Amino acid sequence: MTSFQDMARIAERAMREVFAETPLQRNAHLSEKYDADIWLKREDLTPVRSYKLRGAFNAMRKVMEAHPDQALFVCASAGNHAQGVAYMCQHFGVKGVIFMPVTTPQQKIQKTRVFGGGAIEIRLVGDYFDDTLAEAQRYCAQEGGHFLAPFDDADVIEGQASVAVEIAVQMGRAPDHIILPVGGGGLSSGVRSFFGPRCRYSFVEPAGGRSLAAALAAGEPVTLDRVDTFVDGAAVARIGALPFARLADVDPGDVLAAPEDRICTTMIEMLNIEGIVLEPAGALAVDALADVAGPIRGKTVVCVTSGGNFDFERLPEVKERAQRYSGVKKYFILRLPQRPGALKDFLEILGPEDDISRFEYLKKSARNFGSVLIGIETLRPENFSHLFGRLDAAGYTYTDITNDETLAQFVI
């Protein structure tokens, strides 16, 4: 019987007819920062800017080998899986029908259309993904197509394991430590199954979508009650059954939660310092370096940067969240006297590194006072303690709303 490792190697060799291996690059900035030998496996540099086309390729290749007359493939996705399937439909010359939620951004729809060309049809169905998925599966059964699951498929897992095949060849050995993003589990289960006990693992989930941690606690896959969709490439409510079967013996201590706002700081850092564009899910592995700084010191570490499909229209939000997490930007509501010179008096309280980024009267709460929404950026977090001290001394009444998510949704 052919081993999983051999099947992953076969898949990797077959892929070379379609696209080149992604680079494994040593990162000097991160290596110095964490006193380790840190390498990035750049899955953000595939033709579709994510690893997802690997699983799509392998699943379609094996289906067509077993059933040469299979001419219709169907999937449901609003992101990287859709683009990988579209790319491979064009490569294999088969028809693909890709279902996406009606709410999918036009940028993602257009990119999927470009990769698939005339080989695919995009259908926008449902406001929520569950509705989209149900319609895709209904259509697939009705038309006799083959449904391409994004992660809960043995051939997809095998295809994603080609990432590990390339790392082993490029490095000449297994790394000491590998950090893997986790969404549905296809990539992480495939890489771990290939390397086995030869290296140590850290599995990183977005804090608002910890499906692997929940499954390990329950002993089986469970559906999360709520998922924060900011890290859209890994915000999965339920880990796949097949991936979990390969991850069920993972030490829960090796499963890390990356706060969404901290991920934003990592995205900005990689963009500004390294010129590397990562989507939120693509930054997960790099972001988790802070959580394993001690254990990885002096070790050879590989971070899989899983995707770079980032819509730059989201950049202001990412920057905003990064600044708030780093403590260099705050919002507060200030009661300001309604008299000549009141604003001038307030401005004189600001420090030399403080800059007003937002100033908006909300309402007059009394005849002689008004409520003002103020956003302030500064260079160092400690500047705020000095500012608030001066405000207190001057007798101002204010409320810091930076971390009040309910208020932030309405006024920030």
C-alpha positions as CSV (number, residue, x, y, z in Angstrom):
1,M,0.0,0.0,0.0
2,T,1.4,3.4,-1.0
3,S,2.1,5.6,2.0
4,F,0.6,9.1,2.6
5,Q,4.1,10.5,2.1
6,D,4.6,8.8,-1.2
7,M,1.1,10.0,-2.4
8,A,2.0,13.6,-1.4
9,R,5.3,13.3,-3.4
10,I,3.4,12.0,-6.4
11,A,0.9,14.9,-6.2
12,E,3.8,17.4,-5.9
13,R,5.6,16.0,-9.0
14,A,2.3,16.2,-11.0
15,M,1.9,19.9,-9.9
16,R,5.1,20.8,-11.6
17,E,3.3,20.5,-14.9
18,V,1.0,23.4,-13.9
19,F,3.0,25.7,-11.6
20,A,6.4,26.1,-10.0
21,E,7.2,25.3,-6.4
22,T,6.8,28.3,-4.1
23,P,10.0,29.7,-2.5
24,L,11.3,28.9,1.0
25,Q,12.9,32.2,2.1
26,R,15.0,32.9,5.1
27,N,13.7,36.1,6.7
28,A,16.5,38.1,8.3
29,H,14.2,40.6,10.1
30,L,12.2,37.9,11.9
31,S,15.3,35.8,12.6
32,E,17.0,38.7,14.4
33,K,13.8,39.7,16.2
34,Y,13.2,36.2,17.6
35,D,16.9,35.0,17.8
36,A,16.0,32.0,15.6
37,D,16.6,30.8,12.0
38,I,13.2,31.7,10.6
39,W,12.0,30.8,7.1
40,L,8.9,31.7,5.2
41,K,7.2,29.2,3.0
42,R,5.6,31.6,0.5
43,E,2.3,30.2,-0.4
44,D,1.2,33.7,-1.1
45,L,3.3,33.5,-4.3
46,T,1.4,30.7,-6.1
47,P,-0.5,31.7,-9.3
48,V,-3.6,32.3,-7.3
49,R,-1.7,33.7,-4.2
50,S,-2.7,30.9,-1.9
51,Y,-2.0,27.2,-1.3
52,K,-5.6,26.3,-2.2
53,L,-4.9,25.4,-5.8
54,R,-2.8,22.4,-4.6
55,G,-5.7,20.6,-3.1
56,A,-8.0,21.5,-6.0
57,F,-5.4,20.2,-8.5
58,N,-4.9,16.9,-6.7
59,A,-8.6,16.2,-6.2
60,M,-9.5,17.0,-9.8
61,R,-6.5,15.1,-11.1
62,K,-7.5,11.9,-9.2
63,V,-11.2,12.2,-10.1
64,M,-10.4,12.6,-13.8
65,E,-8.0,9.6,-13.7
66,A,-10.7,7.4,-12.2
67,H,-13.6,8.9,-14.2
68,P,-12.2,10.3,-17.5
69,D,-15.7,11.4,-18.6
70,Q,-16.3,13.6,-15.5
71,A,-16.7,17.1,-17.0
72,L,-18.4,19.1,-14.3
73,F,-16.9,20.3,-11.0
74,V,-18.8,22.3,-8.4
75,C,-17.7,24.2,-5.3
76,A,-19.0,26.8,-2.9
77,S,-16.5,29.5,-1.8
78,A,-16.1,33.2,-1.5
79,G,-12.3,33.2,-1.4
80,N,-9.2,31.3,-2.2
81,H,-10.8,27.9,-2.7
82,A,-12.9,29.4,-5.5
83,Q,-9.9,30.8,-7.2
84,G,-7.9,27.6,-7.0
85,V,-10.8,25.6,-8.4
86,A,-11.3,28.2,-11.2
87,Y,-7.6,28.0,-12.1
88,M,-7.6,24.2,-12.3
89,C,-10.9,24.1,-14.3
90,Q,-9.2,26.2,-17.0
91,H,-6.1,24.0,-16.8
92,F,-7.9,20.7,-17.2
93,G,-10.4,22.1,-19.7
94,V,-13.5,21.1,-17.7
95,K,-16.5,23.1,-16.7
96,G,-16.7,24.5,-13.2
97,V,-19.7,26.1,-11.5
98,I,-18.7,28.2,-8.5
99,F,-21.3,29.3,-6.0
100,M,-20.6,32.4,-4.0
101,P,-22.7,34.4,-1.5
102,V,-24.4,37.4,-2.9
103,T,-22.4,39.5,-0.4
104,T,-19.0,38.5,-1.9
105,P,-16.9,41.5,-2.8
106,Q,-16.6,42.3,-6.5
107,Q,-12.8,42.1,-6.3
108,K,-13.0,38.4,-5.3
109,I,-15.6,37.6,-8.0
110,Q,-13.5,39.3,-10.7
111,K,-10.3,37.5,-9.7
112,T,-12.1,34.1,-9.7
113,R,-13.5,34.9,-13.2
114,V,-10.1,35.9,-14.5
115,F,-8.5,32.6,-13.3
116,G,-11.3,30.5,-14.7
117,G,-11.9,32.3,-18.0
118,G,-14.5,30.6,-20.1
119,A,-14.2,27.4,-18.2
120,I,-16.3,28.5,-15.2
121,E,-19.7,29.9,-14.3
122,I,-20.2,31.9,-11.2
123,R,-23.5,31.8,-9.4
124,L,-24.3,34.3,-6.6
125,V,-26.7,32.6,-4.2
126,G,-27.6,33.5,-0.6
127,D,-26.6,36.1,1.9
128,Y,-24.9,33.6,4.1
129,F,-22.4,30.9,3.2
130,D,-24.6,28.0,4.6
131,D,-27.2,28.9,2.0
132,T,-24.6,29.1,-0.7
133,L,-23.2,25.7,0.2
134,A,-26.7,24.0,0.3
135,E,-27.5,25.3,-3.1
136,A,-24.2,24.2,-4.6
137,Q,-24.6,20.7,-3.2
138,R,-28.2,20.6,-4.5
139,Y,-27.1,21.7,-8.0
140,C,-24.2,19.3,-8.0
141,A,-26.4,16.3,-7.1
142,Q,-28.9,17.3,-9.7
143,E,-26.4,17.8,-12.5
144,G,-24.1,14.8,-11.7
145,G,-21.1,17.0,-11.0
146,H,-18.3,16.3,-8.6
147,F,-18.3,18.5,-5.5
148,L,-14.9,19.9,-4.6
149,A,-14.7,20.4,-0.8
150,P,-12.3,23.0,0.4
151,F,-10.7,20.9,3.1
152,D,-12.8,17.8,4.2
153,D,-11.5,15.6,1.4
154,A,-8.7,13.0,1.5
155,D,-7.3,14.1,-1.9
156,V,-7.4,17.7,-1.0
157,I,-5.4,17.0,2.2
158,E,-2.9,15.0,0.2
159,G,-2.6,17.9,-2.2
160,Q,-2.0,20.4,0.6
161,A,0.7,18.1,1.9
162,S,2.8,19.0,-1.2
163,V,3.8,22.1,0.8
164,A,5.7,19.8,3.2
165,V,7.2,17.9,0.3
166,E,8.7,21.1,-1.1
167,I,9.9,22.3,2.4
168,A,11.7,19.0,2.9
169,V,13.5,19.2,-0.5
170,Q,14.3,22.9,-0.2
171,M,15.6,22.7,3.3
172,G,17.2,19.2,2.9
173,R,15.6,18.1,6.1
174,A,12.6,18.7,8.3
175,P,12.7,22.0,10.2
176,D,12.9,22.0,14.0
177,H,9.6,23.7,14.3
178,I,6.8,24.5,11.8
179,I,4.0,27.0,12.4
180,L,0.8,26.3,10.5
181,P,-2.4,28.3,10.1
182,V,-5.6,26.4,10.8
183,G,-9.0,27.0,9.3
184,G,-10.8,23.8,8.1
185,G,-7.6,21.8,8.7
186,G,-6.6,20.7,5.2
187,L,-3.2,22.3,5.2
188,S,-2.2,21.6,8.8
189,S,-3.3,18.0,8.8
190,G,-1.5,17.3,5.5
191,V,1.8,18.9,6.5
192,R,1.7,17.2,9.9
193,S,0.9,13.8,8.4
194,F,3.9,14.2,6.0
195,F,6.5,15.2,8.6
196,G,5.1,13.2,11.5
197,P,7.3,13.3,14.6
198,R,10.3,14.7,12.9
199,C,9.5,18.3,14.0
200,R,7.6,20.3,16.5
201,Y,4.3,22.0,15.5
202,S,2.4,25.1,16.4
203,F,-1.2,25.4,15.1
204,V,-2.5,28.9,14.9
205,E,-6.2,29.8,14.7
206,P,-7.8,33.2,14.8
207,A,-9.1,34.0,18.3
208,G,-12.6,34.4,16.9
209,G,-12.7,31.0,15.2
210,R,-11.0,28.3,17.3
211,S,-12.6,25.3,15.6
212,L,-9.6,23.0,16.3
213,A,-9.3,23.9,19.9
214,A,-13.0,23.3,20.4
215,A,-12.8,19.9,18.7
216,L,-9.9,18.8,20.8
217,A,-11.8,19.8,23.9
218,A,-14.9,17.9,22.8
219,G,-13.0,14.9,21.3
220,E,-14.8,15.5,18.0
221,P,-15.6,18.3,15.6
222,V,-18.1,20.7,16.9
223,T,-19.8,23.8,15.4
224,L,-18.8,27.1,17.0
225,D,-21.8,29.3,18.1
226,R,-20.1,32.4,16.7
227,V,-17.2,33.2,14.4
228,D,-15.4,36.5,13.8
229,T,-15.1,36.6,10.0
230,F,-12.2,39.2,9.9
231,V,-9.7,36.4,9.2
232,D,-11.9,35.2,6.4
233,G,-9.4,32.6,5.0
234,A,-9.4,30.7,8.3
235,A,-12.6,31.7,10.1
236,V,-14.2,28.3,10.0
237,A,-17.0,27.3,12.4
238,R,-16.3,23.6,12.2
239,I,-13.1,21.8,11.4
240,G,-13.3,19.1,8.8
241,A,-13.9,15.5,10.0
242,L,-11.1,14.1,7.9
243,P,-8.5,16.7,8.9
244,F,-9.5,16.3,12.6
245,A,-9.0,12.6,12.4
246,R,-5.3,13.4,11.6
247,L,-5.1,16.1,14.3
248,A,-7.0,14.5,17.1
249,D,-3.9,13.6,19.1
250,V,-2.5,17.1,18.9
251,D,-1.5,18.6,22.3
252,P,-4.0,21.4,23.0
253,G,-1.1,23.5,24.3
254,D,0.3,23.6,20.8
255,V,-2.9,25.2,19.4
256,L,-2.5,29.0,19.6
257,A,-5.1,31.7,19.3
258,A,-4.1,34.8,17.4
259,P,-6.1,38.0,18.3
260,E,-7.5,39.6,15.2
261,D,-6.2,43.1,16.1
262,R,-2.7,41.7,16.7
263,I,-2.8,40.0,13.3
264,C,-3.3,43.5,11.9
265,T,0.0,44.6,13.4
266,T,1.8,41.7,11.8
267,M,0.3,42.5,8.4
268,I,1.4,46.1,8.7
269,E,4.9,45.0,9.9
270,M,5.4,42.6,7.0
271,L,4.1,45.2,4.5
272,N,6.2,48.1,5.8
273,I,9.4,46.3,6.6
274,E,9.5,43.4,4.2
275,G,7.2,44.5,1.4
276,I,5.2,41.3,1.7
277,V,1.5,41.5,1.2
278,L,-0.4,39.0,3.4
279,E,-4.1,38.5,3.9
280,P,-5.2,38.0,7.5
281,A,-5.1,34.2,7.3
282,G,-1.7,34.4,5.5
283,A,-0.2,36.3,8.5
284,L,-1.3,33.8,11.2
285,A,1.9,31.8,11.3
286,V,4.1,34.9,11.5
287,D,1.9,36.5,14.1
288,A,2.2,33.4,16.3
289,L,6.0,33.8,16.6
290,A,5.4,36.1,19.5
291,D,3.7,33.3,21.4
292,V,6.5,30.8,20.9
293,A,9.5,33.2,21.2
294,G,11.0,31.2,24.0
295,P,10.8,27.6,22.7
296,I,12.0,28.6,19.2
297,R,15.1,30.5,20.3
298,G,18.1,29.0,18.4
299,K,15.8,26.7,16.3
300,T,15.1,26.4,12.6
301,V,11.5,27.5,12.1
302,V,9.3,27.5,9.1
303,C,6.2,29.7,9.0
304,V,3.7,28.9,6.2
305,T,2.4,32.2,4.8
306,S,-0.7,30.7,3.4
307,G,-2.2,33.5,1.3
308,G,-1.8,37.0,-0.1
309,N,-5.2,37.8,-1.5
310,F,-5.6,41.1,0.3
311,D,-8.0,43.7,-0.9
312,F,-6.3,47.1,-0.3
313,E,-9.6,48.7,0.3
314,R,-9.3,47.0,3.7
315,L,-6.0,48.6,4.5
316,P,-7.5,51.5,6.5
317,E,-9.3,49.1,8.7
318,V,-6.2,47.0,9.2
319,K,-4.1,50.0,10.0
320,E,-6.8,51.3,12.5
321,R,-7.0,48.0,14.3
322,A,-3.2,47.7,14.4
323,Q,-2.8,51.1,15.9
324,R,-5.5,50.5,18.5
325,Y,-3.9,47.1,19.5
326,S,-0.5,48.7,19.7
327,G,-1.8,51.4,22.0
328,V,-0.8,54.3,19.8
329,K,-4.3,55.4,18.9
330,K,-7.3,56.0,21.2
331,Y,-10.8,57.3,21.0
332,F,-12.6,59.1,23.8
333,I,-15.7,61.2,24.4
334,L,-14.9,64.5,26.0
335,R,-17.2,67.0,27.7
336,L,-16.0,70.3,26.3
337,P,-17.2,73.7,27.6
338,Q,-19.2,75.7,25.1
339,R,-17.3,79.0,25.4
340,P,-14.7,80.9,23.3
341,G,-11.2,79.6,23.7
342,A,-12.3,76.1,25.1
343,L,-10.9,74.3,22.1
344,K,-7.6,76.3,22.3
345,D,-7.3,75.3,26.0
346,F,-7.7,71.7,25.1
347,L,-5.2,71.8,22.3
348,E,-2.6,73.2,24.6
349,I,-2.9,70.1,26.8
350,L,-1.8,67.8,23.9
351,G,1.8,66.6,23.9
352,P,4.3,67.2,21.1
353,E,3.8,63.7,19.7
354,D,0.0,63.7,19.9
355,D,-2.0,64.3,16.8
356,I,-5.8,64.6,16.5
357,S,-7.1,62.2,13.8
358,R,-10.8,62.8,14.4
359,F,-12.8,65.6,16.1
360,E,-16.5,65.5,15.9
361,Y,-19.3,67.1,18.0
362,L,-21.8,64.5,18.9
363,K,-24.4,66.6,20.7
364,K,-24.9,69.3,23.3
365,S,-25.5,67.5,26.5
366,A,-26.2,70.7,28.4
367,R,-26.4,74.4,27.6
368,N,-22.8,75.1,28.5
369,F,-21.2,71.8,27.5
370,G,-20.9,69.6,24.4
371,S,-19.9,66.0,23.9
372,V,-17.0,65.6,21.5
373,L,-15.7,62.4,19.9
374,I,-11.9,62.7,19.7
375,G,-9.4,60.3,18.1
376,I,-5.7,60.8,18.9
377,E,-2.7,59.1,17.4
378,T,0.7,59.3,19.1
379,L,4.1,57.8,18.6
380,R,4.4,55.8,21.9
381,P,1.7,54.2,24.0
382,E,3.0,55.8,27.2
383,N,2.1,59.2,25.9
384,F,-1.5,58.5,26.7
385,S,-0.9,58.1,30.4
386,H,0.7,61.6,30.4
387,L,-2.2,63.1,28.4
388,F,-4.9,61.6,30.6
389,G,-3.0,62.9,33.6
390,R,-3.0,66.4,32.3
391,L,-6.7,66.1,31.4
392,D,-7.5,65.0,34.9
393,A,-5.5,67.8,36.4
394,A,-7.4,70.3,34.2
395,G,-10.7,68.9,35.4
396,Y,-11.9,67.5,32.1
397,T,-14.6,64.7,32.0
398,Y,-13.9,62.1,29.4
399,T,-14.5,58.4,28.6
400,D,-12.0,56.2,26.8
401,I,-14.1,54.1,24.3
402,T,-11.2,52.6,22.4
403,N,-12.0,49.0,23.4
404,D,-15.8,49.4,23.7
405,E,-16.8,47.3,20.7
406,T,-20.5,48.3,20.8
407,L,-19.7,52.0,20.8
408,A,-16.9,51.5,18.2
409,Q,-19.4,50.0,15.7
410,F,-21.4,53.2,15.7
411,V,-18.9,56.0,16.1
412,I,-15.4,54.8,15.0
